[in-house]
């Protein structure tokens, strides 16, 4: 059972609790992106089991009226076991999702996984145009080229700043530089991508305002994407005018994810401290 200190950031341990949270979001005009927690498996049985769990999740989503999506991590469905295992499981998951009309996002992990992840996403996007998307990280020096490449791929792109501690040889490490590259990435997306292919993955008010201005300038439909438990008031406020989706993690492997959330921002740490003291 997830303790009260963590349930702000994690929607329970079961598919049922995750779907219940998605229904609550739906009432407020926010869509859900469901992520079963788990990553860095080095045993194929674990990777296959989570791929099977996603396929069951897709079937469960299909029984609801929710516009819920899913998001998978490459290392969760086999990348640490072998590139071929990851691709095999991703194809299985996306095939099942496309059959039910459920959109599938593929998360991005550290820079060593970028090439194989993009190659796999391009493959499934060509097979199921408009049914898959991928995260790109603005802090990586290569991302400008990756944005150009995916302008011709029938997939959506979620632009994030990047959460991994990457070496300076492959990534911008100064906050100001990352912000500059994020703005430049948004500029490129809105100038070169079509309606429904842009997701702005940020809680930064300045980036949100920049995306709003670009959307108005280019007349492009796009979506804001934010994390469960972080600036949720802003999410529901934005949803009165824009498409908004919340990244909703769930499952038994919640502790590592929760720890990352409270370490990221002072406000999250204060929330956790208050919960302990109650």
C-alpha positions in Angstrom: 0.0 0.0 0.0 1.3 3.4 -1.0 1.6 5.7 2.2 -0.2 9.0 2.2 3.2 10.8 1.9 3.5 9.4 -1.6 0.0 9.3 -3.0 0.2 12.9 -4.2 2.6 11.7 -6.9 1.6 8.1 -7.5 -1.9 6.9 -8.4 -2.0 3.7 -6.3 -0.6 0.3 -7.0 -3.3 -1.1 -9.3 -4.7 -0.5 -12.7 -8.1 0.2 -11.0 -6.7 3.0 -8.9 -4.9 4.5 -11.9 -8.1 4.5 -14.0 -10.0 6.0 -11.1 -7.5 8.8 -10.9 -7.8 9.2 -14.7 -11.6 9.6 -14.3 -11.1 12.3 -11.8 -8.8 14.2 -14.1 -11.3 13.7 -16.9 -13.9 15.5 -14.8 -11.6 18.5 -14.7 -10.9 18.5 -18.4 -7.4 16.9 -18.1 -6.3 13.7 -19.9 -4.2 11.0 -18.3 -1.0 9.4 -19.6 -0.7 6.2 -17.6 2.7 4.8 -16.7 3.3 1.5 -14.9 6.3 2.1 -12.8 9.4 -0.1 -13.6 12.7 0.3 -15.4 16.2 -1.1 -16.0 15.1 -4.7 -16.1 18.0 -7.1 -16.9 15.8 -10.2 -17.0 13.6 -10.8 -20.1 10.8 -12.3 -18.0 10.4 -9.0 -16.1 10.4 -7.0 -19.4 7.9 -9.3 -21.0 5.7 -9.2 -17.9 5.4 -5.4 -18.0 4.8 -5.4 -21.7 1.9 -7.9 -21.0 0.7 -5.6 -18.3 0.6 -2.7 -20.7 -1.5 -4.8 -23.1 -3.9 -5.6 -20.3 -4.0 -1.8 -19.5 -4.9 -1.0 -23.1 -7.8 -3.5 -22.9 -9.0 -1.9 -19.6 -8.8 1.6 -21.1 -10.8 0.4 -24.1 -13.7 -0.5 -21.7 -14.0 3.1 -20.5 -15.0 6.4 -22.0 -11.6 7.9 -21.0 -9.3 9.5 -23.5 -6.4 7.9 -21.6 -3.0 7.2 -23.1 0.0 5.2 -21.9 3.7 5.8 -21.7 6.4 3.2 -21.6 10.1 3.3 -20.8 12.5 1.4 -23.1 14.5 -0.2 -20.2 11.2 -1.4 -18.8 10.2 -3.5 -21.8 13.6 -5.0 -22.6 16.2 -2.5 -23.7 18.7 -3.5 -20.9 18.2 -7.1 -22.0 18.7 -6.5 -25.7 17.7 -4.0 -28.4 15.8 -6.7 -30.2 13.8 -7.6 -27.1 12.9 -3.9 -26.6 11.7 -3.6 -30.2 9.8 -6.8 -30.1 7.9 -5.7 -27.0 7.3 -2.2 -28.2 5.8 -3.5 -31.4 3.5 -5.8 -29.4 2.4 -2.9 -27.1 1.9 -0.4 -29.9 0.1 -2.9 -32.1 -2.4 -3.6 -29.3 -2.8 0.1 -28.5 -3.4 1.1 -32.1 -6.0 -1.7 -32.5 -7.9 -0.1 -29.6 -7.3 3.5 -30.6 -5.1 4.2 -27.5 -2.1 6.5 -28.0 1.2 5.3 -26.9 4.1 7.6 -25.7 7.6 6.3 -25.4 9.7 7.9 -22.7 13.4 8.8 -23.2 16.1 7.7 -20.9 19.8 8.5 -20.7 21.7 9.5 -23.9 23.1 6.1 -24.5 19.6 4.8 -25.3 18.6 7.7 -27.7 19.4 6.1 -31.0 17.8 2.7 -30.4 14.7 4.4 -29.0 14.2 6.8 -31.9 14.8 4.0 -34.4 12.2 1.8 -32.7 9.7 4.7 -32.5 10.1 5.5 -36.1 9.4 1.9 -37.0 6.2 1.7 -35.0 5.1 5.2 -36.1 5.4 4.2 -39.8 3.3 1.1 -39.1 0.7 3.1 -37.1 0.8 6.8 -38.1 -0.5 9.2 -35.5 -0.7 6.6 -32.8 2.7 7.0 -31.1 4.9 9.8 -29.7 8.4 10.1 -28.2 10.0 12.4 -25.7 13.1 14.4 -26.7 15.3 16.1 -24.2 16.3 19.7 -24.8 19.5 19.4 -22.8 21.1 17.0 -25.2 23.3 18.6 -27.8 21.9 16.3 -30.5 18.2 17.2 -30.0 18.1 19.8 -32.7 19.0 17.2 -35.3 16.5 14.7 -33.8 13.7 17.3 -34.0 14.6 17.8 -37.7 14.5 14.0 -38.3 11.1 13.5 -36.6 9.5 16.4 -38.5 9.1 13.8 -41.3 8.0 10.9 -39.0 4.2 10.4 -38.4 4.7 10.7 -34.6 4.2 13.3 -31.9 7.1 14.8 -29.9 7.0 15.7 -26.3 9.8 18.2 -25.6 11.2 18.1 -22.1 14.2 19.8 -20.5 15.8 16.5 -19.5 16.1 14.9 -16.1 19.3 12.8 -16.5 22.7 13.8 -15.2 24.5 13.7 -18.6 28.1 14.5 -19.3 29.0 18.0 -20.8 30.3 16.3 -23.9 26.8 15.3 -24.9 24.6 17.7 -23.0 24.2 21.3 -21.9 24.7 21.5 -18.2 24.0 25.1 -17.3 20.3 25.9 -16.5 20.4 29.0 -18.7 21.7 27.0 -21.7 19.1 24.3 -21.2 16.3 26.9 -21.1 17.7 28.5 -24.3 17.7 25.1 -26.1 14.2 24.4 -24.8 12.9 27.7 -26.3 14.7 27.0 -29.5 13.2 23.5 -29.6 9.7 24.9 -29.1 10.3 27.4 -31.9 11.3 24.6 -34.3 8.3 22.4 -33.3 5.7 25.0 -33.9 7.3 26.1 -37.2 7.6 22.5 -38.6 5.2 20.1 -36.9 1.5 19.7 -37.6 -1.6 19.9 -35.3 -1.5 17.2 -32.6 2.2 16.5 -33.0 3.5 18.8 -30.3 3.5 18.2 -26.5 5.0 20.8 -24.2 6.4 18.9 -21.3 7.2 21.6 -18.7 6.0 23.2 -15.5 8.1 26.3 -16.1 5.7 29.3 -16.4 8.0 31.1 -18.9 8.0 28.0 -21.2 4.3 27.7 -20.9 3.8 31.3 -21.9 6.3 30.9 -24.8 4.3 27.9 -26.1 1.0 29.8 -25.8 2.5 32.6 -27.9 3.8 30.2 -30.5 0.5 28.4 -30.7 -1.3 31.6 -31.4 1.3 32.7 -33.9 1.3 29.5 -35.9 -2.3 28.5 -35.3 -1.1 25.0 -34.2 -3.0 22.7 -31.9 -0.7 21.3 -29.2 -0.8 19.9 -25.6 0.7 20.7 -22.3 1.9 17.7 -20.3 2.7 17.8 -16.6 3.3 15.4 -13.7 0.8 14.2 -11.2 1.3 16.1 -8.0 3.1 19.0 -9.5 1.3 22.4 -10.0 -2.0 20.6 -10.4 -3.9 23.9 -9.9 -2.1 25.2 -13.0 -3.0 22.1 -14.9 -6.7 22.5 -14.4 -6.5 26.2 -15.0 -4.7 25.6 -18.3 -7.3 23.0 -19.3 -10.0 25.6 -19.5 -8.3 26.9 -22.7 -5.7 24.3 -23.8 -5.3 20.6 -24.2 -3.6 19.3 -21.0 -2.5 15.8 -20.0 -1.1 14.6 -16.7 1.6 11.9 -16.5 0.1 9.4 -14.0 2.5 6.8 -12.6 1.2 3.8 -10.7 2.3 0.4 -9.5 4.2 -1.3 -6.8 7.6 0.1 -7.8 6.7 3.5 -6.5 9.5 4.4 -4.0 12.3 5.3 -6.5 9.9 7.5 -8.5 8.6 9.3 -5.4 12.1 9.9 -4.2 13.0 11.6 -7.5 9.9 13.8 -7.3 10.7 15.1 -3.8 14.3 15.7 -4.7 13.5 17.7 -7.8 11.8 20.8 -6.3 11.9 22.5 -2.9 8.1 22.7 -2.9 7.9 18.9 -3.2 10.3 18.4 -0.3 8.3 20.7 1.9 5.1 18.8 1.0 6.8 15.6 2.1 8.0 17.1 5.3 4.6 18.4 6.2 3.1 15.0 5.6 5.6 13.3 7.9 4.9 15.9 10.7 1.1 15.5 10.6 
